[in-house]
Amino acid sequence: MMQVFWGLVILALLLALLTGLVAILSRNSTVEWVMAAQLLGTSGVGILLVLGVSLPLPVLVDVALVLVVLAVLVTAVFTRRQAQRGQHD
């Protein structure tokens, strides 16, 4: 029963991943592109976390946590650059 539950969770996350991919391909604005990339990253991390919990592979949880830290850094750098660009305009 739990395998069916985890399978449905992964299916929902894959649907979010595909939605993010469509969003990236259809956006022109840099901000919208970064937000869609964040959606892709969040979905990927969710899939890794679910797989790490449903399978006895704790290393997937570690990989997911590293990816989350990298995503936070990318978002912080992008936000800072956008703020600096706004000050010069």
N, C-alpha and C positions, 0 to 999 in steps of 0.2 A: 504493500500500500504506500509506503514512504517513497519507493522508487518512482511510482506514478506521480506523486506530489512533486518530487525534485525534478522529474522530467517536465512537468507543466511549468514549473518555475523557470527552468532553463529555456523552455519554448517562449515564454513571455519575455525573457531577457533578450533572446535572439530577435524577437519581433521589434523590441526597442532598438537593438543594434541596427537592424535593417532600416528602421525609421530614421535613425541618425545618419546612416549612409546616404539615404535619399536627400536628407536635409543638407548634407555637405555638398552634394552634387548640384543642388538647385539654388544655392545661396551665392550672392555676389559680395555682400558686405563682410568685412574681416571679422567684425564682432559676431555676426551670425554664424560664420564659419567656425570660430573658436567655440561658441556655445554648442554647436552640433558635434564638434570634436570631443567636447567634454561629455556629451551624451554617449558617444561611442565608448569613451574611456570608462565611464561609470557602468555601462552595460557590460563591458568586458570584465571589469573588476567583479561585478555581481556574479557573472558566470563562473569566474575563477573561485569565488567564495563558495558558491553553491556546490561546485565540483569538489572543492577541498573538504566540505562538510559531508557531502553524500558519499564520496569515496574516501577511503582511509589515506588521504594524501595531504598531510598538513603543510607540505611545502607549497602547495597552491595558495594557501592562505597567506603565506609569507610573500609570495610573488605579488599577490593582489595588494597587500599593504604597501609594498615598494612602489607599485604603479600609482597608488593613491597619493603617496608623497610626491612623486614626480608630477602628477596632474596638478596638485596644489601649487607647486613651484611654477609650472608653466602658466597657470592662471594668474598668479601674483606678478610675474614678469610682464605678461601681456597687459594687465591692468595698469601697471606702473608706466609702461611705454605709452599706452593710450592717454593716460593723464598728462604725461610730459608733452605729448604731441598736441593735446588740447591747450596747454599753457602757451605754446609757441604760435598757435593760430590766431 
